[in-house]
């Protein structure tokens, strides 16, 4: 059998004779299929090798190498991602396809990577670049999404459910309340998204600046004189 070698070195045995649009491999069960799916990431498909049977080629200098059939870059899976058939002798025959990403897909992938390096405050200035929250999506701690024109940050790994929208699940999401260069209206924060020293907000017709970090109190409320001051 031939093999596909992913960028991280993972080797996937595939049946011979098929092109990249119709790759078939055999897996033991659905757990193994899930493991395969987890390996076909953007990072791992950035460069793949297709190699023939375990043939070692020795050149005139004595160097050894695999029997490389082809090297491909910037690949992605073709939808539907997998076609699965149960084998009579047990196990699953899994067919999937790969293709080269389009220039627009490459651009979007670059943007998606670049925005992960922004601070929360910087992200709030370009929130339109972030994906919209979607039901059944898998989110990791630190992921940022848009929901009803607001930007939220994921607080805990989870799979989204209909009732767990960012505005209704404060244990899973925190709204990003500040943006550099902008003075936004004050909103009641929680312990996961407080205002910090130097943050400015508008509230009740005045502009306020926080004098402390982890500020969750309302500007101008009784007892907050040492926590906020009015910006003249």
C-alpha atoms as a printed R data frame, in Angstrom:
    type eleno elety resid chain resno       x      y      z
1   ATOM     1    CA   UNK     A     1   0.000  0.000  0.000
2   ATOM     2    CA   UNK     A     2   0.987  3.605 -0.502
3   ATOM     3    CA   UNK     A     3   1.162  6.096  2.347
4   ATOM     4    CA   UNK     A     4   0.396  9.750  2.923
5   ATOM     5    CA   UNK     A     5   2.833 11.475  5.272
6   ATOM     6    CA   UNK     A     6   1.428 14.572  6.934
7   ATOM     7    CA   UNK     A     7   3.528 17.543  7.981
8   ATOM     8    CA   UNK     A     8   3.795 16.311 11.585
9   ATOM     9    CA   UNK     A     9   5.116 12.949 10.380
10  ATOM    10    CA   UNK     A    10   1.867 10.994 10.770
11  ATOM    11    CA   UNK     A    11   1.706  8.184  8.208
12  ATOM    12    CA   UNK     A    12  -1.634  7.053  6.771
13  ATOM    13    CA   UNK     A    13  -1.741  3.847  4.749
14  ATOM    14    CA   UNK     A    14  -3.893  4.252  1.631
15  ATOM    15    CA   UNK     A    15  -5.003  1.949 -1.133
16  ATOM    16    CA   UNK     A    16  -3.024  2.178 -4.333
17  ATOM    17    CA   UNK     A    17  -4.304  3.547 -7.604
18  ATOM    18    CA   UNK     A    18  -6.590  6.380 -6.475
19  ATOM    19    CA   UNK     A    19  -5.939 10.078 -6.990
20  ATOM    20    CA   UNK     A    20  -5.996 12.700 -4.248
21  ATOM    21    CA   UNK     A    21  -9.696 13.311 -4.834
22  ATOM    22    CA   UNK     A    22 -10.576  9.741 -3.821
23  ATOM    23    CA   UNK     A    23  -8.220  8.438 -1.133
24  ATOM    24    CA   UNK     A    24  -9.289  5.279  0.699
25  ATOM    25    CA   UNK     A    25  -7.801  4.025  3.945
26  ATOM    26    CA   UNK     A    26  -8.842  1.313  6.379
27  ATOM    27    CA   UNK     A    27  -9.427  2.024 10.074
28  ATOM    28    CA   UNK     A    28 -10.383 -0.281 12.910
29  ATOM    29    CA   UNK     A    29 -13.442  1.564 14.231
30  ATOM    30    CA   UNK     A    30 -15.118  4.942 14.660
31  ATOM    31    CA   UNK     A    31 -12.650  5.969 17.370
32  ATOM    32    CA   UNK     A    32  -9.855  5.473 14.839
33  ATOM    33    CA   UNK     A    33 -11.874  7.486 12.313
34  ATOM    34    CA   UNK     A    34 -12.146 10.335 14.827
35  ATOM    35    CA   UNK     A    35  -8.378 10.194 15.337
36  ATOM    36    CA   UNK     A    36  -7.855 10.364 11.561
37  ATOM    37    CA   UNK     A    37 -10.182 13.359 11.304
38  ATOM    38    CA   UNK     A    38  -8.225 15.109 14.052
39  ATOM    39    CA   UNK     A    39  -5.021 14.723 12.052
40  ATOM    40    CA   UNK     A    40  -6.326 16.328  8.850
41  ATOM    41    CA   UNK     A    41  -5.775 19.867 10.103
42  ATOM    42    CA   UNK     A    42  -4.783 22.964  8.171
43  ATOM    43    CA   UNK     A    43  -1.322 22.716  9.725
44  ATOM    44    CA   UNK     A    44  -0.836 19.054  8.803
45  ATOM    45    CA   UNK     A    45  -2.114 19.565  5.253
46  ATOM    46    CA   UNK     A    46   0.229 22.493  4.621
47  ATOM    47    CA   UNK     A    47   2.613 19.917  3.153
48  ATOM    48    CA   UNK     A    48   2.012 16.236  2.485
49  ATOM    49    CA   UNK     A    49   3.978 13.489  0.763
50  ATOM    50    CA   UNK     A    50   2.609 10.466 -1.027
51  ATOM    51    CA   UNK     A    51   5.086  7.586 -0.936
52  ATOM    52    CA   UNK     A    52   5.042  4.148 -2.511
53  ATOM    53    CA   UNK     A    53   5.611  0.795 -0.825
54  ATOM    54    CA   UNK     A    54   8.478  0.479  1.621
55  ATOM    55    CA   UNK     A    55  11.092  0.861 -1.093
56  ATOM    56    CA   UNK     A    56  14.342  2.515 -0.108
57  ATOM    57    CA   UNK     A    57  16.287  4.219 -2.869
58  ATOM    58    CA   UNK     A    58  20.031  4.555 -2.425
59  ATOM    59    CA   UNK     A    59  21.714  7.127 -4.648
60  ATOM    60    CA   UNK     A    60  25.368  7.195 -5.756
61  ATOM    61    CA   UNK     A    61  26.345  8.963 -2.540
62  ATOM    62    CA   UNK     A    62  24.776  6.277 -0.384
63  ATOM    63    CA   UNK     A    63  21.899  8.474  0.767
64  ATOM    64    CA   UNK     A    64  18.602  6.721  1.420
65  ATOM    65    CA   UNK     A    65  15.152  8.134  0.758
66  ATOM    66    CA   UNK     A    66  11.546  7.024  0.545
67  ATOM    67    CA   UNK     A    67   9.952  6.265 -2.798
68  ATOM    68    CA   UNK     A    68   8.212  9.640 -3.033
69  ATOM    69    CA   UNK     A    69   5.385  9.718 -5.567
70  ATOM    70    CA   UNK     A    70   4.461 13.348 -5.005
71  ATOM    71    CA   UNK     A    71   4.752 16.338 -2.668
72  ATOM    72    CA   UNK     A    72   1.758 18.643 -2.304
73  ATOM    73    CA   UNK     A    73   1.313 21.904 -0.403
74  ATOM    74    CA   UNK     A    74  -1.550 23.980  0.957
75  ATOM    75    CA   UNK     A    75  -4.120 21.210  0.765
76  ATOM    76    CA   UNK     A    76  -7.607 20.954  2.250
77  ATOM    77    CA   UNK     A    77 -10.266 18.275  2.468
78  ATOM    78    CA   UNK     A    78 -13.109 17.990 -0.032
79  ATOM    79    CA   UNK     A    79 -16.687 17.986  1.250
80  ATOM    80    CA   UNK     A    80 -18.279 15.704  2.246
81  ATOM    81    CA   UNK     A    81 -15.217 15.070  4.344
82  ATOM    82    CA   UNK     A    82 -15.604 11.286  4.725
83  ATOM    83    CA   UNK     A    83 -17.508  8.475  3.063
84  ATOM    84    CA   UNK     A    84 -17.578  5.431  5.324
85  ATOM    85    CA   UNK     A    85 -18.375  1.797  4.525
86  ATOM    86    CA   UNK     A    86 -18.329 -1.079  6.991
87  ATOM    87    CA   UNK     A    87 -16.144 -3.967  5.847
88  ATOM    88    CA   UNK     A    88 -17.398 -7.564  5.961
89  ATOM    89    CA   UNK     A    89 -14.267 -8.680  7.764
90  ATOM    90    CA   UNK     A    90 -14.566 -5.892 10.324
91  ATOM    91    CA   UNK     A    91 -13.318 -2.330 10.418
92  ATOM    92    CA   UNK     A    92 -14.202  0.597  8.209
93  ATOM    93    CA   UNK     A    93 -13.194  1.659  4.718
94  ATOM    94    CA   UNK     A    94 -12.903  5.445  4.770
95  ATOM    95    CA   UNK     A    95 -12.713  7.531  1.605
96  ATOM    96    CA   UNK     A    96 -11.813 11.216  1.574
97  ATOM    97    CA   UNK     A    97 -10.483 13.719 -0.918
98  ATOM    98    CA   UNK     A    98  -7.841 16.431 -0.878
99  ATOM    99    CA   UNK     A    99  -7.429 19.475 -3.096
100 ATOM   100    CA   UNK     A   100  -5.235 22.559 -3.210
101 ATOM   101    CA   UNK     A   101  -6.629 25.581 -1.421
102 ATOM   102    CA   UNK     A   102  -7.718 28.510 -3.574
103 ATOM   103    CA   UNK     A   103  -5.996 31.920 -3.297
104 ATOM   104    CA   UNK     A   104  -9.046 33.255 -1.428
105 ATOM   105    CA   UNK     A   105  -8.904 30.343  1.029
106 ATOM   106    CA   UNK     A   106  -5.186 31.012  1.541
107 ATOM   107    CA   UNK     A   107  -5.958 34.673  2.251
108 ATOM   108    CA   UNK     A   108  -8.661 33.763  4.747
109 ATOM   109    CA   UNK     A   109  -6.357 31.243  6.454
110 ATOM   110    CA   UNK     A   110  -3.639 33.903  6.776
111 ATOM   111    CA   UNK     A   111  -6.106 36.367  8.301
112 ATOM   112    CA   UNK     A   112  -7.423 33.706 10.688
113 ATOM   113    CA   UNK     A   113  -3.883 33.002 11.856
114 ATOM   114    CA   UNK     A   114  -2.911 36.672 12.130
115 ATOM   115    CA   UNK     A   115  -5.868 37.698 14.294
116 ATOM   116    CA   UNK     A   116  -5.019 35.069 16.902
117 ATOM   117    CA   UNK     A   117  -2.025 37.242 17.874
118 ATOM   118    CA   UNK     A   118  -4.121 40.335 18.630
119 ATOM   119    CA   UNK     A   119  -4.900 41.369 22.177
120 ATOM   120    CA   UNK     A   120  -8.552 41.443 23.200
121 ATOM   121    CA   UNK     A   121  -8.567 45.230 22.950
122 ATOM   122    CA   UNK     A   122  -7.041 45.174 19.456
123 ATOM   123    CA   UNK     A   123  -9.461 42.430 18.410
124 ATOM   124    CA   UNK     A   124 -12.418 44.624 19.377
125 ATOM   125    CA   UNK     A   125 -11.360 47.124 16.707
126 ATOM   126    CA   UNK     A   126 -11.541 44.492 13.942
127 ATOM   127    CA   UNK     A   127 -14.324 42.260 15.250
128 ATOM   128    CA   UNK     A   128 -15.706 41.797 11.720
129 ATOM   129    CA   UNK     A   129 -12.688 39.565 10.985
130 ATOM   130    CA   UNK     A   130 -13.773 37.011 13.586
131 ATOM   131    CA   UNK     A   131 -16.165 34.157 12.827
132 ATOM   132    CA   UNK     A   132 -19.802 34.242 13.847
133 ATOM   133    CA   UNK     A   133 -20.725 31.948 16.750
134 ATOM   134    CA   UNK     A   134 -22.338 28.748 15.490
135 ATOM   135    CA   UNK     A   135 -24.272 26.003 17.207
136 ATOM   136    CA   UNK     A   136 -22.498 22.596 17.360
137 ATOM   137    CA   UNK     A   137 -19.079 24.165 16.760
138 ATOM   138    CA   UNK     A   138 -16.141 23.100 18.915
139 ATOM   139    CA   UNK     A   139 -14.559 26.025 20.785
140 ATOM   140    CA   UNK     A   140 -11.285 26.171 22.681
141 ATOM   141    CA   UNK     A   141 -10.330 28.467 25.539
142 ATOM   142    CA   UNK     A   142  -9.230 31.811 24.083
143 ATOM   143    CA   UNK     A   143 -11.227 31.537 20.834
144 ATOM   144    CA   UNK     A   144 -13.016 34.746 19.877
145 ATOM   145    CA   UNK     A   145 -16.339 34.958 18.051
146 ATOM   146    CA   UNK     A   146 -18.952 37.478 17.015
147 ATOM   147    CA   UNK     A   147 -22.512 37.239 18.262
148 ATOM   148    CA   UNK     A   148 -25.161 39.892 17.665
149 ATOM   149    CA   UNK     A   149 -22.470 42.420 16.677
150 ATOM   150    CA   UNK     A   150 -20.487 41.877 19.871
151 ATOM   151    CA   UNK     A   151 -17.143 40.161 20.333
152 ATOM   152    CA   UNK     A   152 -16.747 37.395 22.907
153 ATOM   153    CA   UNK     A   153 -13.839 35.343 24.229
154 ATOM   154    CA   UNK     A   154 -14.187 31.660 25.093
155 ATOM   155    CA   UNK     A   155 -13.464 30.835 28.739
156 ATOM   156    CA   UNK     A   156 -13.647 27.035 28.596
157 ATOM   157    CA   UNK     A   157 -13.361 24.284 25.985
158 ATOM   158    CA   UNK     A   158 -16.811 23.130 24.873
159 ATOM   159    CA   UNK     A   159 -19.076 22.132 22.014
160 ATOM   160    CA   UNK     A   160 -21.664 24.851 21.405
161 ATOM   161    CA   UNK     A   161 -25.321 24.117 22.060
162 ATOM   162    CA   UNK     A   162 -28.357 26.152 21.052
163 ATOM   163    CA   UNK     A   163 -28.989 27.495 24.553
164 ATOM   164    CA   UNK     A   164 -25.300 28.288 25.175
165 ATOM   165    CA   UNK     A   165 -25.092 31.463 23.111
166 ATOM   166    CA   UNK     A   166 -22.292 33.807 24.229
167 ATOM   167    CA   UNK     A   167 -24.733 36.321 25.702
168 ATOM   168    CA   UNK     A   168 -26.485 33.610 27.728
169 ATOM   169    CA   UNK     A   169 -23.544 31.540 28.975
170 ATOM   170    CA   UNK     A   170 -21.283 33.700 31.177
171 ATOM   171    CA   UNK     A   171 -19.388 30.645 32.415
172 ATOM   172    CA   UNK     A   172 -18.324 29.902 28.825
173 ATOM   173    CA   UNK     A   173 -17.998 33.348 27.231
174 ATOM   174    CA   UNK     A   174 -16.957 36.861 28.247
175 ATOM   175    CA   UNK     A   175 -17.801 39.911 26.177
176 ATOM   176    CA   UNK     A   176 -14.779 42.033 25.234
177 ATOM   177    CA   UNK     A   177 -15.703 45.493 26.482
178 ATOM   178    CA   UNK     A   178 -12.800 47.769 25.531
179 ATOM   179    CA   UNK     A   179 -11.096 48.781 22.304
180 ATOM   180    CA   UNK     A   180  -7.972 50.966 21.835
181 ATOM   181    CA   UNK     A   181  -8.744 54.420 20.536
182 ATOM   182    CA   UNK     A   182 -12.438 54.112 21.354
183 ATOM   183    CA   UNK     A   183 -14.434 55.114 24.414
184 ATOM   184    CA   UNK     A   184 -17.362 52.730 24.648
185 ATOM   185    CA   UNK     A   185 -20.453 52.884 26.872
186 ATOM   186    CA   UNK     A   186 -19.972 51.224 30.265
187 ATOM   187    CA   UNK     A   187 -21.466 47.748 30.600
188 ATOM   188    CA   UNK     A   188 -21.722 45.703 33.748
189 ATOM   189    CA   UNK     A   189 -18.718 43.342 33.582
190 ATOM   190    CA   UNK     A   190 -18.203 40.091 35.402
191 ATOM   191    CA   UNK     A   191 -15.137 38.662 37.070
192 ATOM   192    CA   UNK     A   192 -13.953 37.320 33.692
193 ATOM   193    CA   UNK     A   193 -13.983 40.628 31.794
194 ATOM   194    CA   UNK     A   194 -13.376 43.508 34.246
195 ATOM   195    CA   UNK     A   195 -12.156 46.969 33.344
196 ATOM   196    CA   UNK     A   196  -8.516 47.734 34.036
197 ATOM   197    CA   UNK     A   197  -6.608 50.792 35.134
198 ATOM   198    CA   UNK     A   198  -6.697 53.411 32.366
199 ATOM   199    CA   UNK     A   199  -9.763 52.027 30.593
200 ATOM   200    CA   UNK     A   200 -12.228 54.759 29.663
201 ATOM   201    CA   UNK     A   201 -16.008 54.485 29.337
202 ATOM   202    CA   UNK     A   202 -19.000 56.741 28.917
203 ATOM   203    CA   UNK     A   203 -21.762 56.536 31.524
204 ATOM   204    CA   UNK     A   204 -24.663 58.813 32.419
205 ATOM   205    CA   UNK     A   205 -23.458 61.630 30.183
206 ATOM   206    CA   UNK     A   206 -19.855 61.649 31.416
207 ATOM   207    CA   UNK     A   207 -16.566 60.020 30.469
208 ATOM   208    CA   UNK     A   208 -14.903 57.973 33.207
209 ATOM   209    CA   UNK     A   209 -11.454 56.459 33.621
210 ATOM   210    CA   UNK     A   210 -10.784 53.422 35.790
211 ATOM   211    CA   UNK     A   211  -8.239 53.953 38.550
212 ATOM   212    CA   UNK     A   212  -7.755 50.255 39.344
213 ATOM   213    CA   UNK     A   213  -7.419 46.899 37.668
214 ATOM   214    CA   UNK     A   214 -10.203 44.305 37.885
215 ATOM   215    CA   UNK     A   215 -12.833 47.010 38.170
216 ATOM   216    CA   UNK     A   216 -16.379 45.625 38.090
217 ATOM   217    CA   UNK     A   217 -18.146 48.544 39.809
218 ATOM   218    CA   UNK     A   218 -20.408 51.129 38.207
219 ATOM   219    CA   UNK     A   219 -18.849 54.550 37.601
220 ATOM   220    CA   UNK     A   220 -20.357 57.221 39.842
221 ATOM   221    CA   UNK     A   221 -22.017 54.779 42.218
222 ATOM   222    CA   UNK     A   222 -21.760 55.533 45.932
223 ATOM   223    CA   UNK     A   223 -18.476 54.211 47.303
224 ATOM   224    CA   UNK     A   224 -16.628 54.126 43.975
225 ATOM   225    CA   UNK     A   225 -14.907 57.506 44.289
226 ATOM   226    CA   UNK     A   226 -11.498 55.808 44.487
227 ATOM   227    CA   UNK     A   227 -12.283 53.435 41.608
228 ATOM   228    CA   UNK     A   228 -13.269 55.870 38.834
229 ATOM   229    CA   UNK     A   229 -12.715 59.522 38.055
230 ATOM   230    CA   UNK     A   230 -14.402 61.807 35.555
231 ATOM   231    CA   UNK     A   231 -12.282 62.711 32.541
232 ATOM   232    CA   UNK     A   232 -12.524 66.448 31.934
